[in-house]
Amino acid sequence: MKAAYILFTGLFSVNIGQSILGPVLPPLIRELELTELHAGLIMGLSAVAWVIFSPIWGRRSEVWGRKPVFLMSLIGYTLGVGTFGIVMQMGLDGIFATSLLTWILLVLARMIVGTLYSGSIPSSLAYIADTTTGQERTNALGVVSAAGSLGRIFGPALGGIVIGIGLVAPIFLSALLPLIGAGLVLLMLPSVKPNITKGQVPPRISPLDKRVWRILVVGLSVSTIMSLVNFSIAFLFQDRLQLSTTETAQAVSLAFVAAGCAALFTQTVLIRTLKWSPDILMRVGLPTLLSSTVLLVIGETFFVLSLGLFIQGFGLGFAFTGYRSAMTFSVNDTEQGAAAGLLSAVGGTGGIIGPILGTGLYGIQPVYPYVLGAIILMCGIGVLITSPRVHLADQPA
């Protein structure tokens, strides 16, 4: 479990930066005179790179080792987000001839992030699968997944503090933090012997493999609803509550803090206490996410909208840990990197669908993204109902 906490620190250093971006990016996009769809395309096209490279890094971690790939991903995040912040500041200063040019450069900067940071999830999940078994593995994956939840608590709070220095200051802060995480991982994380020797070809797993395709569908539904909400919710807060740019960032930051607390409590306390199988975690998590989405559809006040995000935190806590744990119990030891790469690619696919469709539909009718999210979740629930159950006692095929 000690390794899980070190991996948690590395992921937390990035997730805190990701959470800083959530409330800040939509108002900044409007300051650049770009549309909601432009914002969605920035994140969505970055996710295309994530989808392409996640399986590659997952299989490469079988040869290079999990730790080198994980370190590379943290440093890659710093490089990409630092470039993104520089371009954003230059755009606000009017250095570029057109807003379109600014947008193109922002897309390219985010694609650096998608290409390099996409190694973080497959390498960290495969590391846990290599070093743990049974309930310990589910607990360890809960700890690793909690990095995102804790980031959602501290990120918006830090962003709200630093934004007083300048609108782009939170972006530069989010670029620097992973260097701290990389230093800790370099010094403290034990290396694990690669599963594949040099010269051997890392195994591949088809997304249609009968052992994993249902888990991938659940992962896609969860990652899609998360990215859909994350990159449209600030627009919803601003428009429904009639807030200014600064007020929007502050209000959404507060709501994200509540959601992060709920997810963190779920992943670090409830999962360890309840000791549910991965199957039960998924079957509880998805309906919880569905109920939170309904609140976002009907919410007209700050309290109801924030309550929707708070309940979403519980749902994400259960669902993320559930499907990630289920995947590790469904494949062989030498396939963990490939499986984790597929799972990460599914998360990236959700990162494409969510921002692009979410912001595009928002421009037509603000409620449409959340209706779409509810439909996607119902599809995931339908797959779960018809799927074979995954238990802690299951051995790799």
C-alpha positions in Angstrom: 0.0 0.0 0.0 3.0 2.4 0.5 3.5 2.4 -3.3 -0.2 3.3 -3.8 0.3 6.5 -1.7 3.4 7.5 -3.7 1.5 7.0 -6.9 -1.3 8.9 -5.4 1.1 11.9 -4.7 2.2 11.9 -8.3 -1.3 11.8 -9.7 -2.5 14.3 -7.1 0.1 16.8 -8.2 -1.5 16.7 -11.7 -5.1 16.4 -10.7 -4.9 19.5 -8.5 -3.8 21.4 -11.7 -6.6 19.8 -13.8 -9.1 21.0 -11.2 -7.7 24.5 -11.3 -8.4 24.6 -15.0 -12.1 23.5 -14.7 -13.5 26.7 -13.3 -11.0 29.0 -15.0 -10.9 27.8 -18.6 -14.5 28.6 -19.7 -14.4 32.3 -18.6 -10.9 32.6 -20.2 -12.3 31.2 -23.5 -15.0 33.9 -23.5 -12.3 36.6 -22.7 -10.6 35.5 -26.0 -13.9 35.9 -27.8 -14.1 32.2 -28.5 -17.3 30.0 -28.2 -18.2 27.1 -25.9 -17.6 24.8 -28.8 -14.0 26.1 -29.2 -13.5 25.2 -25.5 -14.8 21.7 -26.1 -12.7 21.2 -29.2 -9.5 22.2 -27.3 -10.1 19.5 -24.7 -11.6 17.0 -27.1 -8.7 17.1 -29.7 -6.3 16.7 -26.8 -8.2 13.6 -25.8 -7.7 12.2 -29.3 -4.0 12.1 -28.7 -4.7 10.5 -25.3 -6.7 7.7 -26.9 -4.0 7.0 -29.5 -1.1 6.9 -27.1 -2.6 5.4 -23.9 -2.4 1.8 -25.2 1.1 2.4 -26.6 2.4 3.6 -23.2 0.5 0.7 -21.4 2.3 -1.9 -23.5 5.6 0.0 -23.4 5.4 -0.1 -19.6 5.7 -3.9 -19.8 9.1 -3.4 -21.3 10.5 -0.2 -19.8 8.9 -0.7 -16.4 6.0 1.2 -14.8 8.1 3.8 -13.0 9.9 5.3 -16.1 6.6 5.7 -18.0 4.9 7.3 -15.0 7.7 9.8 -14.6 7.7 10.6 -18.3 4.0 11.4 -18.1 4.3 13.8 -15.2 7.1 15.8 -16.9 5.1 15.8 -20.1 2.2 17.3 -18.4 4.3 20.2 -17.1 5.7 20.8 -20.6 2.2 20.8 -22.3 0.4 22.9 -19.7 3.3 25.4 -19.4 3.0 25.9 -23.2 -0.8 26.2 -22.9 -0.4 29.0 -20.3 2.1 31.0 -22.4 -0.2 30.8 -25.4 -3.2 31.8 -23.3 -1.4 34.9 -21.9 -0.2 36.0 -25.3 -3.7 35.6 -26.6 -5.1 37.8 -23.8 -2.4 40.4 -24.5 -3.5 40.6 -28.2 -0.1 39.4 -29.5 -1.7 37.0 -32.1 -3.4 38.4 -35.2 -6.7 36.5 -34.7 -8.6 34.6 -32.0 -8.5 31.6 -34.4 -4.7 31.5 -34.4 -4.8 31.6 -30.6 -7.2 28.7 -30.5 -5.1 26.6 -32.9 -2.0 27.1 -30.7 -4.0 26.2 -27.6 -5.1 23.0 -29.3 -1.5 22.1 -30.1 -0.4 22.8 -26.6 -3.1 20.6 -25.1 -2.2 17.8 -27.5 1.3 17.7 -26.0 -0.5 16.9 -22.7 -2.7 14.3 -24.3 0.3 12.6 -25.9 2.7 12.4 -23.0 0.5 12.5 -19.9 -1.6 9.6 -21.3 1.1 7.2 -19.8 0.1 8.0 -16.2 -3.0 5.9 -15.8 -1.9 2.7 -17.5 1.5 2.7 -15.7 0.0 3.5 -12.3 -2.9 0.9 -12.6 -0.5 -1.7 -13.9 1.9 -1.0 -11.1 -0.9 -1.7 -8.5 -1.9 -4.9 -10.4 1.7 -6.1 -10.3 2.2 -5.6 -6.6 -1.2 -6.4 -4.9 -4.0 -9.0 -4.9 -7.6 -9.4 -3.7 -9.2 -6.7 -1.5 -5.8 -5.0 -1.0 -5.8 -4.3 -4.7 -9.3 -2.7 -4.6 -8.2 -0.6 -1.6 -5.0 0.5 -3.3 -6.9 1.4 -6.5 -9.3 3.4 -4.3 -6.3 5.3 -2.9 -4.9 6.0 -6.4 -8.3 7.0 -7.8 -8.7 9.4 -4.8 -6.0 11.6 -6.3 -8.5 13.0 -8.6 -11.0 13.6 -5.8 -8.5 15.4 -3.6 -7.4 17.4 -6.6 -11.0 18.6 -7.0 -11.0 19.8 -3.4 -7.7 21.8 -3.4 -7.4 22.7 -7.1 -10.4 25.1 -7.2 -9.5 26.6 -3.9 -5.9 27.3 -5.0 -7.2 28.6 -8.4 -9.5 31.0 -6.5 -6.5 32.3 -4.5 -4.0 32.7 -7.4 -6.5 34.1 -9.9 -6.1 37.4 -8.0 -2.5 37.6 -9.4 -3.7 37.2 -13.0 -6.3 35.3 -15.1 -3.6 32.9 -16.4 -1.7 32.4 -13.0 -3.7 29.3 -12.1 -2.6 27.6 -15.4 1.1 28.3 -14.7 0.6 26.9 -11.1 -0.9 23.8 -12.5 2.1 23.3 -14.8 4.6 23.6 -11.9 3.0 21.3 -9.4 3.7 17.9 -11.3 7.4 18.6 -11.0 7.1 18.2 -7.2 5.2 14.9 -7.7 7.8 13.7 -10.2 10.6 14.4 -7.7 8.8 12.4 -4.9 8.1 9.5 -7.3 11.7 9.4 -8.5 13.1 9.3 -5.0 10.5 7.1 -3.2 8.7 4.7 -5.6 10.4 1.3 -5.8 11.0 0.0 -9.3 9.2 -3.1 -10.4 10.9 -5.6 -12.7 9.3 -5.4 -16.2 7.1 -8.3 -17.2 8.5 -8.5 -20.7 12.2 -8.8 -21.6 13.8 -6.6 -24.3 13.1 -8.1 -27.7 9.8 -9.6 -26.8 6.6 -8.1 -28.1 4.2 -6.7 -25.4 0.8 -8.5 -25.6 -2.2 -6.7 -27.1 -5.9 -7.0 -26.0 -8.8 -6.3 -28.3 -11.4 -3.9 -27.0 -13.9 -6.6 -28.1 -12.3 -9.3 -26.0 -15.1 -11.0 -24.1 -13.3 -10.5 -20.8 -13.1 -6.8 -21.0 -15.6 -5.2 -23.4 -18.4 -4.7 -20.8 -16.0 -3.1 -18.4 -14.8 -0.7 -21.1 -18.4 0.3 -21.8 -19.0 1.1 -18.2 -15.7 3.1 -18.1 -16.7 5.0 -21.2 -20.1 6.0 -19.7 -18.4 7.2 -16.5 -15.6 9.1 -18.1 -18.0 10.7 -20.6 -20.4 12.0 -17.9 -17.5 13.3 -15.9 -15.9 15.2 -18.8 -19.2 16.4 -20.1 -20.1 18.0 -16.8 -16.6 19.3 -16.0 -16.4 21.3 -19.2 -19.9 22.7 -19.4 -20.9 23.2 -15.8 -19.2 26.6 -15.5 -21.3 27.8 -18.5 -24.4 26.5 -16.7 -23.5 28.2 -13.4 -22.7 31.5 -15.2 -25.9 31.5 -17.3 -28.5 30.2 -14.8 -27.2 32.2 -11.9 -26.3 35.3 -13.9 -22.7 35.6 -12.6 -19.7 37.5 -13.7 -16.5 35.8 -14.8 -14.9 36.0 -11.4 -18.1 35.0 -9.6 -18.5 32.0 -11.9 -14.9 30.8 -11.1 -15.6 31.2 -7.4 -19.0 29.5 -7.4 -17.9 26.5 -9.5 -14.8 26.1 -7.4 -16.8 25.9 -4.2 -19.2 23.3 -5.8 -16.2 21.2 -7.1 -14.7 21.3 -3.6 -17.9 19.7 -2.2 -17.9 17.1 -5.0 -14.2 16.3 -4.4 -14.9 15.8 -0.6 -17.7 13.3 -1.4 -15.5 11.3 -3.9 -12.5 11.3 -1.5 -14.7 10.1 1.4 -16.0 7.3 -0.8 -12.6 6.1 -2.1 -10.7 6.3 1.1 -13.3 5.4 3.8 -16.5 3.9 2.4 -14.8 1.4 0.0 -12.4 0.2 2.7 -15.2 -0.1 5.2 -17.8 -1.8 3.0 -15.4 -4.1 1.2 -17.7 -4.4 -1.8 -16.7 -6.3 -4.9 -15.8 -4.4 -8.1 -19.2 -5.4 -9.5 -21.2 -3.9 -6.6 -19.1 -0.7 -6.7 -20.1 -0.3 -10.4 -23.8 -1.2 -9.8 -24.0 1.5 -7.0 -21.9 4.1 -8.7 -23.7 4.4 -12.1 -27.3 4.9 -10.6 -25.8 7.5 -8.2 -24.3 9.4 -11.2 -27.6 9.2 -12.9 -29.4 10.8 -10.0 -26.8 13.6 -9.9 -27.3 14.3 -13.6 -31.1 14.7 -13.1 -30.4 17.4 -10.4 -28.2 19.3 -12.9 -31.1 19.2 -15.4 -33.7 20.7 -13.1 -31.4 22.8 -10.8 -32.1 26.6 -10.9 -30.3 27.6 -7.7 -26.7 27.4 -6.5 -27.8 24.9 -3.8 -29.4 22.4 -6.2 -26.6 22.6 -8.8 -24.0 22.2 -6.1 -26.0 19.2 -4.6 -25.9 17.6 -8.1 -22.1 17.9 -8.2 -21.8 16.6 -4.5 -23.8 13.5 -5.3 -21.8 13.0 -8.5 -18.7 12.9 -6.3 -20.1 9.8 -4.5 -21.0 8.2 -7.8 -17.5 8.8 -9.3 -15.8 7.4 -6.2 -17.7 4.1 -6.4 -17.7 3.7 -10.2 -14.0 4.7 -10.9 -12.7 2.3 -8.4 -15.1 -0.4 -9.4 -14.4 -0.6 -13.1 -10.6 -0.1 -12.7 -10.5 -2.9 -10.2 -12.7 -5.2 -12.3 -10.3 -4.8 -15.2 -7.3 -6.0 -13.2 -9.1 -9.1 -12.2 -10.1 -10.0 -15.7 -6.7 -10.4 -17.5 -3.4 -12.2 -17.0 -0.4 -10.7 -15.2 1.5 -10.1 -18.5 -1.6 -8.3 -19.9 -2.0 -5.7 -17.1 -0.2 -2.9 -19.0 -2.2 -3.5 -22.2 -5.5 -3.7 -20.2 -4.7 -0.5 -18.3 -3.8 1.2 -21.6 -7.2 0.2 -23.0 -9.0 1.5 -19.9 -7.1 4.8 -20.1 -7.9 5.1 -23.8 -11.6 4.7 -22.9 -11.2 7.5 -20.5 -9.7 9.6 -23.3 -12.6 8.7 -25.6 -15.0 10.0 -22.9 -12.8 13.1 -22.9 -13.5 13.5 -26.6 -17.2 12.9 -26.5 -17.9 14.9 -23.3 -16.3 18.3 -24.1 -17.2 18.4 -27.8 -20.8 17.2 -27.6 -21.4 18.8 -24.2 -20.3 22.3 -25.2 -21.7 21.9 -28.7 -25.1 20.9 -27.4 -25.0 23.6 -24.7 -24.8 26.2 -27.4 -28.2 24.8 -28.8 -29.9 24.3 -25.4 -28.2 24.3 -22.0 -30.1 21.3 -20.8 -29.2 19.0 -23.7 -25.7 18.0 -22.5 -27.1 16.6 -19.2 -29.9 14.8 -21.0 -27.3 13.2 -23.2 -25.3 12.2 -20.1 -28.3 10.6 -18.5 -28.9 8.5 -21.7 -25.3 7.4 -21.7 -25.4 6.4 -18.1 -28.6 4.4 -18.7 -26.8 2.5 -21.4 -24.0 1.7 -19.0 -26.4 0.5 -16.4 -28.1 -1.8 -19.0 -24.7 -3.3 -19.8 -24.0 -3.9 -16.1 -27.4 -5.7 -15.6 -26.7 -8.1 -18.4 -23.0 -8.7 -17.6 -21.3 -11.5 -15.7 -20.4 -10.4 -12.2 -16.7 -9.7 -11.3 -15.7 -10.7 -7.8 -12.5 -10.3 -5.7 -12.0 -14.0 -5.8 -11.8 -14.1 -9.6 -8.5 -15.2 -10.9 -6.9 -13.9 -14.1 -8.0 -15.8 -17.2 
